[in-house]
Amino acid sequence: MLAAIAPAADMTGTWAGSFKYNDQDVPIKVAMKGDAEITGTVEGLPGGTTQIKDGKLQGDSVTFWITIDFQGNPVKLVYKGKVAGESIEFQFGTEDGSWGTQFTAKKA
């Protein structure tokens, strides 16, 4: 019951990590602002820096989506993260589930 009335954590800051794609490490930075409603950017994916859309923090779960340009086509990527202290365990991938990966981001 306390979790339901406790205020959401402040996600403000830059969170950095990397994930594997075709056996290469891909560095990624997620810059966020806010507590319940999250705004910010994702950097490190094709197309450059992208704005976070529909960002929400509920308890220790953060969700949002972005659109990137991949080989000339817009692709929506959906992010779901679990906050644990100074890190976030992110899972993200295409909206249709045809591709996905995960990474741990630490607050920079």
N, C-alpha and C positions, 0 to 999 in steps of 0.2 A: 504494500500500500504506500509506503514511503517513496518508492521509486516513481509512482504515479504523480506525486505532488512535488517531488524534488525538481529544482530548476535544471534545465539542460546545461551541459558543459559549454564553455566558450571555445569554439573551434578556431578562433582567430590565430593565424600564423601560416607558415609554409611547412608542408609535410613532404618529405622526400623519400623516395625508394626506387626500386627497379624491378623489372620483370623480364623473363626470358621470351624472346621471339626469334624463331629460326636459329636457335643456339647462340644468340647474341643477347647481352644485357642491354636493356633499354631503360635509361634513367628517366624518371618521371617526377614532376613536382606538382603538388596540389596546394594552391594558395587559397585559404578560406577565411571568411569573416562571418561572425554571427554566433547565435546560440541555438534558437529553435529553427529559424530560417537561415539557410546557408547561401552565401554568394561567393564568387571568386573565379579562379581560373585553373585550368589544367595545362601543363607545359610538358613537351617531350614527345608528343604523338604527331603523326603526319598532319600537315596543315598549320603547324605552329600553335601558339597559345589560343585556347578555346574557353569560352565563358561557361560556367556551371549554370545549369537550368534546374528549376524545381528542387533546390537543395533543402533538405530537412534533417534535423537531428531530433531523434526521439529516444530518450534514455541514452544507451550507449551505441545506438545504431544511427549511421549517417547514410543518406541516399541522395543521389543526384544523377543527372545525365548530361552528356555533351554530344555535339555533332562534330565529326572530323571529316576531312576530305581524304578518301583513300582511292588512289588511282583514278581520280576525276569524278568519283561518286561520293555523295554524302552518306555517312554511316553514323547511326545513333549508337553510342556506347552507354550502357547503364552501369552505374557504380553502386555497390553496397559495401559498407564498411562497419566494422565493430571496433569501437574505441576502447583501448586498454591503457590507461595512464598516458604516457608520452608516445604512444604508437597507435596506428590504425591498421587492422588487417582488412585490406580491400579485396573484393572480388569484383571483376568487371568484365563486360563483354558486349557483344552485339545484342540488340533488343530481341531478335528472333532466336537467340541461343546457339547460333551456328558457330560461334567462336567465343572463347572466354579464357581468362587467366586470373592470377592473383598476385598480390605483392603486399609487403609490409612497409608502411610509410612511418618515418619517425619525424617528430617535430624538430625543425631546424633552428 
